[in-house]
Amino acid sequence: MWDLLLRGGRVVDPASGRDETADVAVRAGRIAEVAAGLPRDRAAQEADVRGKLVLPGLVDAHTHVLHSSTYWGVDPEPIAWRTGVTTWIDAGSAGAYGLDGLRRFVAEPAPFSVRSLINVSGIGLVGRTGEHHVLENLDVDAAAAVAARHGDLVCGVKARMDSQTVGVHGLEPLRRAAALAKRLDKPLMVHIGYGPPHLADIAPFLTEGDIVTHCATGVAADLVVDGRPTDTLARLRDSGVLLDLGHGSGAFDFDVLEAELAAGIVPIISTDLHIRSVYGPAFDLPIVMGKAMAAGMSLTDTVAAVTHRPAGAFGLPAGTLRPGAAADIAVFEAREGRFPVVDVHGGSRQAPLRLTNTATYAGGRLLTPRAAEPPPVWVPLSAAQHRAEEQRHEQVRSAVRYLDRPEDFDEHFPRPAAEDRP
Ligand SMILES: [Zn+2]
């Protein structure tokens, strides 16, 4: 007997080369079978997803989810259920001093997967910037010992390399971050921005499997020049270094991404979702996926860039609907058309597809609506952002009301048929 049968959707799972109309059966939190015409009477519960896209639960490789205790943190629970993101990789919000908090207060209570790239700086992203100013906090031995204690939580190392963050210390924080990554035998994700250090200074520290995030930022001068990747960027690509979009609040320029795509450099797609990007301009991963498609990426490439590619980059068992995999599933309504989307420098394009998440399952369980807390006082919202947030709250409240009569639960969480009851 299956616990759940998603019936008749368009299943797109680049990891298994699948793009076809099929049913997805779930048993004991795992994908049991994917095929057309699976027998309905073998399922305790079914959902009609005809006309919808059925994707592996999305993997967002660059987020900041250590909320309520850092400058940047957002609570992922009010976002996951409406976006299909079932694996949240926190990119350096916690260093050695905060990793236990990330585990206890975010990762463990979450009904989905939360992983961490440990910040080489012990203080992580408690503040807006400057975490490398006091080198004492960049204690590689301490970070390695803490990471070892949280083995499966930590899937990589993070270091922000821009002039404000490193202060007078130049490349020393990067040297320590690379040493930490080597000790842990995990990838290093380096954030680039306003240098120095510049990409050419950073590149020698990166090896195959490492990641450069904010790869389509309009502010790092040495990614793309005259519409072509620089020699530095081409060398990084050739040495197997991965590029990550990391949209964030200031790190996305259509011209840069399009130049990279034209040169055959296809990044993984992530939001860099934090308290300054979640109210726009990034909003959420499905919206950023729309931007990637607006820049010319196909649906399949875009899905790969938010599922098995980031999962593979960090060695995570996620991002596929292969039988045996965790039943992390994201169902979307996909509207074709021309939908305006923007970068952070005033650039605008038309997305050919708008993805609206209609159901998100983590380990086979439907995530239920959760409303977000109001933003912290240090995040100024415009009047339009306030209005949009109020509207969203109202929508969540009405969704929850919709689920508070017993018959609503029958519809959303069907009970076993009479003959199956004891
Ligand atoms: Zn970030």
Residues whose N, C-alpha, C, O or C-beta is under 5 A from the ligand:
A	BS01	ZN	A91 D272
